[in-house]
């Protein structure tokens, strides 16, 4: 398992390194990850017996990052239009149902997937397209992903006290603290990319580290409800695409808005 995890990590790092330098290629890769993540999310719900609109949800979910990628934004909230449009069409689809039981669950889970996976992760494209976006995205990835690595390494070696056993039995308090420490190291490594002093840099690292762990726990909560261990098998030893981007789903929007406020 460790060998598979190492190989998958090298492949993932290679993909990121190859695409992040070109903004359009980076954006296209993010779109692919969103589509794959949505597919895994909808398959999870199908296994649970929920009648979601998988391909419609994937299609609408792909439109949001594509509109950002091609800068198709007449207003700053253009992607929200697609979310409202998705809700409108999902409601229309209900009219052909003969049995209206479960309608609210089906609508809610489909729309939640579009928001949770597509809209949240599409902020990665917005960050990359900012002035200085290359450095900002590198900083975000290193801070959050080093936090993931640190939580895994410290938790595996020294973890004793369960963090939230009813959600994720293997996560520990020690692992969580180790993850925050590694996130702080990631912030120090990427300081040349961030126009922050050391105090602000440290607070940013802790904030992003905590949000990354919250994103990880949130996906664990969904998987536990669906009674599965991994969202997929795309990365041997590491799970699916959704397992790899879960810690970025909350951090990307918050980091984007934070940068938008502090950088004038």
C-alpha positions in Angstrom: 0.0 0.0 0.0 2.8 2.4 0.9 4.6 1.7 -2.5 1.3 2.4 -4.3 0.8 5.6 -2.4 4.3 6.8 -3.2 3.9 5.9 -6.9 0.5 7.7 -7.1 2.0 10.7 -5.3 4.8 11.0 -7.8 2.4 10.7 -10.7 0.1 13.4 -9.2 3.1 15.7 -8.5 4.2 15.2 -12.1 0.8 16.1 -13.5 0.6 19.2 -11.4 4.2 20.3 -12.3 3.5 19.7 -16.0 0.3 21.8 -16.2 0.6 24.6 -13.6 3.0 26.8 -15.6 0.4 27.4 -18.4 -2.8 29.0 -17.1 -5.1 27.5 -19.8 -3.6 24.0 -19.4 -3.9 24.2 -15.6 -7.5 25.3 -16.0 -8.3 22.5 -18.3 -6.8 20.0 -15.9 -8.9 21.4 -13.1 -12.0 20.9 -15.3 -11.0 17.3 -15.8 -10.6 16.8 -12.1 -14.0 18.4 -11.5 -15.7 16.1 -14.0 -14.0 13.0 -12.5 -14.8 14.2 -8.9 -18.4 14.7 -9.8 -18.6 11.3 -11.4 -17.3 9.7 -8.2 -19.7 11.7 -6.1 -22.7 10.7 -8.1 -21.7 7.1 -8.2 -21.4 7.1 -4.4 -25.0 8.4 -4.2 -26.2 5.8 -6.7 -24.8 3.0 -4.5 -26.8 4.5 -1.6 -30.0 4.2 -3.7 -30.5 7.9 -4.4 -32.0 8.8 -7.8 -29.6 11.6 -8.8 -29.2 13.1 -12.3 -25.7 12.0 -12.8 -24.9 13.1 -16.4 -26.9 16.2 -16.2 -25.1 17.1 -13.0 -21.7 16.4 -14.5 -22.6 18.5 -17.6 -23.8 21.5 -15.6 -20.8 21.0 -13.3 -18.4 21.2 -16.2 -20.0 24.4 -17.6 -19.1 26.4 -14.5 -15.3 25.9 -14.6 -15.3 26.1 -18.4 -17.0 29.5 -18.2 -14.3 30.7 -15.9 -11.6 29.2 -18.0 -12.7 31.0 -21.1 -13.5 34.1 -19.0 -17.1 34.0 -20.1 -18.2 36.3 -17.3 -20.5 39.2 -18.2 -20.9 39.7 -14.4 -18.8 38.7 -11.5 -21.5 36.2 -10.4 -21.9 34.6 -13.8 -21.3 31.1 -12.5 -24.2 31.5 -10.1 -26.4 31.9 -13.1 -25.5 28.3 -14.1 -26.3 27.1 -10.6 -29.7 28.7 -10.7 -30.2 27.3 -14.2 -29.3 23.8 -13.0 -31.9 24.0 -10.2 -34.5 25.2 -12.7 -33.9 22.2 -15.1 -33.7 19.7 -12.2 -37.1 20.9 -11.1 -38.5 20.6 -14.6 -37.3 17.0 -14.7 -39.4 16.1 -11.8 -42.6 16.7 -13.7 -42.2 13.5 -15.7 -41.9 11.4 -12.5 -44.9 9.2 -11.6 -43.7 8.8 -8.0 -42.9 12.1 -6.2 -41.5 10.4 -3.1 -37.8 11.4 -2.6 -38.0 14.4 -4.9 -36.4 16.8 -2.3 -33.5 14.4 -1.6 -32.9 13.8 -5.4 -32.9 17.6 -6.1 -30.8 18.5 -3.1 -28.1 15.9 -3.6 -27.7 16.7 -7.3 -27.4 20.4 -6.7 -25.2 19.9 -3.7 -22.7 18.0 -5.8 -22.6 20.8 -8.4 -21.9 23.3 -5.6 -19.6 21.2 -3.5 -17.3 19.8 -6.2 -17.7 22.0 -9.3 -18.2 25.5 -7.9 -15.9 25.2 -4.9 -13.0 23.6 -6.9 -13.4 26.0 -9.8 -11.9 28.7 -7.6 -8.6 27.1 -8.3 -8.9 28.5 -11.8 -9.8 31.9 -10.5 -6.7 31.9 -8.3 -4.5 30.8 -11.3 -5.9 33.6 -13.4 -5.1 36.3 -10.9 -2.0 38.5 -11.3 0.6 36.4 -9.6 -1.7 33.4 -9.7 1.0 30.9 -10.5 2.7 31.6 -7.1 -0.6 31.8 -5.3 -1.7 28.4 -6.5 1.7 26.9 -5.8 1.4 28.3 -2.2 -2.1 26.9 -1.8 -1.2 23.5 -3.0 1.9 23.2 -0.9 0.3 24.5 2.3 -2.7 22.3 2.0 -1.1 19.2 0.6 1.9 19.2 3.0 -0.7 19.4 5.7 -2.3 16.3 4.3 1.0 14.5 4.2 2.0 15.7 7.7 -1.3 14.5 9.2 -0.9 11.1 7.6 2.8 10.7 8.7 2.4 12.0 12.2 -0.9 10.2 12.7 0.4 6.9 11.5 3.5 7.1 13.7 2.4 8.8 16.9 -1.4 9.1 16.7 -3.2 7.8 19.8 -6.1 10.1 20.6 -9.0 9.8 18.1 -10.1 13.1 16.6 -13.6 12.4 15.4 -14.0 8.6 15.5 -17.6 8.6 14.5 -16.6 10.3 11.2 -13.1 9.0 10.5 -11.8 6.4 13.0 -8.1 6.6 11.8 -7.7 10.4 12.2 -6.1 11.5 15.4 -5.4 14.7 17.4 -1.7 14.2 17.0 -2.1 13.8 13.2 -4.2 17.0 13.1 -1.5 18.9 14.9 1.2 17.4 12.7 -0.8 18.5 9.7 -0.9 22.1 10.9 2.9 22.0 11.5 3.5 20.8 8.0 1.2 23.5 6.6 3.2 26.1 8.4 6.4 24.6 6.8 4.7 24.8 3.4 3.9 28.5 4.0 7.5 29.2 4.9 8.7 27.5 1.7 6.3 29.5 -0.4 6.9 32.9 1.3 8.5 34.3 -1.9 5.1 33.8 -3.7 3.0 35.5 -1.0 3.2 39.3 -0.1 2.7 38.6 3.6 4.8 39.2 6.7 5.7 36.2 8.9 2.8 36.8 11.3 0.2 37.0 8.5 1.9 34.0 6.8 1.6 31.9 9.9 -2.1 32.7 10.4 -2.8 32.1 6.8 -1.1 28.6 7.0 -3.1 27.7 10.1 -6.3 28.9 8.6 -5.8 27.0 5.4 -4.6 24.0 7.3 -7.7 23.9 9.4 -10.0 24.4 6.4 -8.1 21.6 4.6 -8.7 19.2 7.4 -12.4 20.3 7.6 -12.7 19.5 3.9 -11.1 16.1 4.4 -13.5 15.3 7.3 -16.5 16.5 5.3 -15.8 14.1 2.5 -15.2 11.3 5.1 -18.6 12.1 6.5 -20.2 11.7 3.0 -18.3 8.4 2.4 -19.3 7.1 5.8 -22.9 7.8 5.0 -22.5 5.9 1.7 -20.5 3.1 3.6 -17.4 3.2 1.4 -13.8 3.7 2.2 -12.6 5.6 -0.9 -14.5 7.6 -3.5 -12.7 5.7 -6.3 -9.6 3.9 -7.4 -8.1 6.4 -9.8 -4.9 6.8 -7.7 -3.9 3.3 -6.3 -3.2 3.4 -2.6 -4.7 6.9 -2.3 -8.3 6.5 -3.5 -10.2 8.5 -6.1 -10.0 12.0 -7.5 -12.5 13.3 -4.9 -10.2 11.9 -2.1 -7.3 14.0 -3.5 -9.2 17.3 -3.9 -11.4 17.2 -0.8 -8.9 19.3 1.3 -8.9 22.0 -1.4 -12.7 22.3 -1.8 -13.0 24.7 1.2 -9.6 26.3 1.1 -9.7 27.4 -2.6 -12.8 29.7 -2.3 -11.6 31.1 1.1 -8.1 31.7 -0.2 -9.4 33.4 -3.3 -11.6 35.8 -1.4 -8.8 36.5 1.1 -6.4 37.4 -1.7 -9.0 39.5 -3.3 -9.4 41.5 -0.1 -5.7 41.8 1.1 -4.1 42.4 -2.3 -5.2 45.6 -4.0 
